[in-house]
Amino acid sequence: MELWSAFILGLIGSLHCAGMCGPLALALPRVGSVRNTFLLGRLAYNTGRVSTYVILGILFGFFGKGFSLAGAQRSLSIALGIIILATLLCSRKRTMSILLSRAVSSIKRPISHFLKTPTFSSLLILGSLNGLLPCGLVYVASATAATLGNPIAAGAFMLSFGLGTVPMMLAIALSGKPFQLSLRLRLQPLIPATIFLLGTLLILRGLSLGIPYVSPNLSGAAMQDVRCH
């Protein structure tokens, strides 16, 4: 259930990626003159990007595991769900703009260098750097991964999220054209709706109401983990 939620978040959220990261995808260097090498280069870029998401997921998973071992996994899930819902009520454009400009400035030199280097390894590194850029959707996905309380499960969650963004980003890179603005604006409301649903599910998960998939009994699971150890 969590993996499908992550994939859908990535798939719908890629509408946002099209506007923020689309220009970088269009500026990627071309490796070779054969179509197959061009495709492999774009796949290498997306592999690097998704790999960064997986690493972030594992790191957040270790963070969440600490809460789980302390018996605070439910509290963490509720708190992060509330934070996610609260951010939807606030204007984050200016804050994200400042964060994005600072992040781009810090990695501007390596990005410029690798954009001029037409190799598969350069495209892989470019994708990895792209994954480090500030993104509200990545923050939401990482926060959700932390509530799983398991680094492997969190890494798998972020892998599923990253794979959800691949179709859009790969289509832009292969077509050489940005996603149509009119269609993107028409579908844009799906992003906050999806984030709202995810935040609500986190709160329900933390409440541990015993509802399969939606609000499982985390208390019972935590007791079993303690007994196993």
C-alpha positions as CSV (number, residue, x, y, z in Angstrom):
1,M,0.0,0.0,0.0
2,E,2.8,2.4,0.9
3,L,4.7,1.7,-2.3
4,W,1.6,2.4,-4.5
5,S,1.1,5.7,-2.5
6,A,4.7,6.6,-3.2
7,F,4.5,5.8,-6.9
8,I,1.3,7.8,-7.3
9,L,2.8,10.8,-5.4
10,G,5.8,10.6,-7.8
11,L,3.7,10.2,-10.9
12,I,1.4,13.2,-10.1
13,G,4.2,15.2,-8.5
14,S,6.2,14.9,-11.7
15,L,4.0,17.7,-13.1
16,H,5.8,19.9,-10.6
17,C,9.1,18.3,-11.7
18,A,8.4,19.2,-15.3
19,G,8.5,22.9,-14.4
20,M,11.3,22.9,-11.9
21,C,13.7,20.3,-13.3
22,G,12.6,20.2,-16.9
23,P,15.1,22.8,-18.1
24,L,18.0,20.8,-16.7
25,A,16.7,17.6,-18.4
26,L,16.5,19.5,-21.7
27,A,20.1,20.8,-21.2
28,L,21.6,17.4,-20.7
29,P,24.6,16.6,-23.0
30,R,24.1,14.0,-25.7
31,V,26.3,10.9,-25.6
32,G,27.1,9.6,-29.1
33,S,25.0,10.1,-32.2
34,V,23.1,6.8,-32.1
35,R,19.5,6.9,-30.7
36,N,20.3,4.0,-28.4
37,T,23.1,5.8,-26.7
38,F,20.9,8.9,-26.4
39,L,18.3,6.8,-24.6
40,L,20.8,5.1,-22.3
41,G,22.2,8.5,-21.4
42,R,18.8,9.8,-20.3
43,L,18.2,6.5,-18.4
44,A,21.6,7.1,-16.6
45,Y,20.5,10.6,-15.6
46,N,17.2,9.3,-14.1
47,T,19.0,6.4,-12.5
48,G,21.3,8.9,-10.7
49,R,18.3,11.0,-9.6
50,V,16.3,8.0,-8.3
51,S,19.4,6.6,-6.5
52,T,19.7,9.9,-4.5
53,Y,16.1,9.5,-3.5
54,V,16.7,6.0,-2.3
55,I,19.7,7.1,-0.2
56,L,17.7,9.9,1.3
57,G,15.0,7.3,2.1
58,I,17.4,5.0,3.9
59,L,18.8,7.9,5.9
60,F,15.3,9.0,6.9
61,G,14.5,5.4,7.6
62,F,17.2,5.3,10.2
63,F,15.8,8.5,11.7
64,G,12.4,7.0,11.9
65,K,13.7,3.7,13.3
66,G,15.0,5.6,16.3
67,F,11.5,6.8,17.0
68,S,10.1,3.3,16.5
69,L,12.5,1.8,19.0
70,A,11.6,4.5,21.5
71,G,7.9,3.7,21.0
72,A,7.2,7.0,19.4
73,Q,6.4,5.9,15.8
74,R,2.8,6.8,16.1
75,S,3.6,10.2,17.4
76,L,6.0,10.8,14.6
77,S,3.4,9.8,12.0
78,I,0.8,12.1,13.4
79,A,3.2,15.0,13.8
80,L,4.5,14.7,10.3
81,G,1.0,14.4,8.9
82,I,0.0,17.6,10.7
83,I,3.1,19.4,9.4
84,I,2.4,18.3,5.8
85,L,-1.3,19.5,6.0
86,A,-0.2,22.7,7.6
87,T,2.3,23.5,4.8
88,L,-0.6,23.3,2.3
89,L,-2.2,26.3,4.1
90,C,1.0,28.4,3.9
91,S,2.6,30.1,1.0
92,R,6.0,28.4,0.4
93,K,6.9,29.9,-2.9
94,R,9.2,32.6,-1.6
95,T,10.9,30.2,0.9
96,M,11.4,27.6,-1.7
97,S,12.8,30.1,-4.2
98,I,15.4,31.2,-1.6
99,L,16.3,27.6,-0.8
100,L,16.5,26.6,-4.5
101,S,18.7,29.6,-5.4
102,R,21.1,28.8,-2.5
103,A,21.2,25.1,-3.4
104,V,21.8,25.8,-7.1
105,S,24.6,28.2,-6.2
106,S,26.3,25.6,-4.1
107,I,26.4,23.0,-6.8
108,K,26.4,25.3,-9.8
109,R,30.1,24.7,-10.6
110,P,29.8,20.8,-10.7
111,I,26.6,21.0,-12.6
112,S,28.2,23.3,-15.2
113,H,31.2,21.0,-15.5
114,F,29.2,17.8,-16.0
115,L,26.8,19.5,-18.5
116,K,29.9,20.0,-20.7
117,T,31.0,16.4,-20.3
118,P,29.1,14.1,-22.7
119,T,29.7,10.8,-20.8
120,F,27.3,8.3,-19.1
121,S,29.1,8.8,-15.8
122,S,28.5,12.6,-16.1
123,L,24.8,12.1,-16.7
124,L,24.6,9.7,-13.7
125,I,26.3,12.3,-11.5
126,L,24.0,15.1,-12.9
127,G,21.0,13.1,-12.0
128,S,22.4,12.5,-8.5
129,L,23.0,16.3,-8.0
130,N,19.5,17.0,-9.3
131,G,18.1,14.7,-6.6
132,L,19.7,17.0,-4.0
133,L,18.0,20.1,-5.1
134,P,15.3,21.4,-2.7
135,C,11.9,20.0,-3.6
136,G,8.7,20.1,-1.5
137,L,7.6,16.8,-2.9
138,V,10.8,15.1,-2.0
139,Y,10.5,16.5,1.5
140,V,6.9,15.1,1.8
141,A,8.0,11.7,0.4
142,S,11.1,11.6,2.8
143,A,8.9,12.5,5.8
144,T,6.5,9.7,4.9
145,A,9.4,7.2,4.5
146,A,10.6,8.1,8.0
147,T,7.3,7.0,9.5
148,L,7.9,3.5,8.3
149,G,10.5,3.0,11.0
150,N,12.7,0.8,8.8
151,P,15.6,1.9,6.5
152,I,14.9,-0.8,3.9
153,A,11.2,-0.1,3.8
154,A,12.0,3.7,3.6
155,G,14.5,3.1,0.8
156,A,11.9,1.1,-1.1
157,F,9.3,3.8,-0.6
158,M,11.6,6.4,-2.1
159,L,12.5,4.1,-4.9
160,S,8.8,3.8,-5.8
161,F,8.4,7.5,-5.5
162,G,11.4,8.1,-7.8
163,L,10.1,5.6,-10.4
164,G,6.8,7.5,-10.4
165,T,8.7,10.6,-11.6
166,V,10.6,8.8,-14.4
167,P,8.0,8.7,-17.1
168,M,7.5,12.4,-17.1
169,M,11.2,13.3,-16.8
170,L,12.2,10.7,-19.4
171,A,9.6,11.9,-21.8
172,I,10.8,15.5,-21.6
173,A,14.4,14.5,-22.0
174,L,13.7,12.3,-25.1
175,S,11.3,14.7,-26.8
176,G,13.5,17.7,-26.3
177,K,10.4,19.8,-25.5
178,P,9.0,21.1,-22.3
179,F,5.7,19.8,-21.0
180,Q,2.8,21.9,-22.3
181,L,2.2,24.7,-19.8
182,S,-1.6,24.7,-20.3
183,L,-2.0,21.0,-19.6
184,R,0.4,21.3,-16.6
185,L,-1.7,24.1,-15.1
186,R,-4.9,22.2,-15.7
187,L,-3.5,19.1,-13.8
188,Q,-1.6,21.1,-11.1
189,P,-4.5,20.9,-8.5
190,L,-3.9,17.1,-8.4
191,I,-0.6,17.8,-6.5
192,P,-1.9,19.5,-3.4
193,A,-4.9,17.0,-3.4
194,T,-2.4,14.1,-3.4
195,I,-0.3,15.7,-0.6
196,F,-3.4,16.3,1.4
197,L,-4.4,12.7,1.1
198,L,-1.0,11.5,2.1
199,G,-0.9,13.8,5.1
200,T,-4.3,12.5,6.2
201,L,-3.2,8.9,5.8
202,L,-0.1,9.6,8.0
203,I,-2.4,10.9,10.8
204,L,-4.7,8.0,10.4
205,R,-1.7,5.6,10.5
206,G,-0.5,7.2,13.7
207,L,-3.9,6.9,15.3
208,S,-3.5,3.1,14.9
209,L,-7.3,2.5,14.6
210,G,-6.8,-1.1,13.5
211,I,-8.1,-0.5,9.9
212,P,-6.1,-2.7,7.5
213,Y,-3.8,-0.7,5.1
214,V,-5.3,2.7,6.2
215,S,-4.7,2.7,9.9
216,P,-3.0,-0.6,11.0
217,N,-2.4,-1.4,14.7
218,L,1.1,-0.1,15.1
219,S,1.1,-0.7,18.8
220,G,0.8,-4.4,18.3
221,A,3.6,-4.3,15.7
222,A,5.8,-2.4,18.0
223,M,5.3,-5.0,20.8
224,Q,6.2,-7.8,18.5
225,D,9.4,-6.0,17.5
226,V,10.4,-5.6,21.1
227,R,9.7,-9.3,21.8
228,C,11.7,-10.4,18.8
229,H,14.7,-8.5,20.1
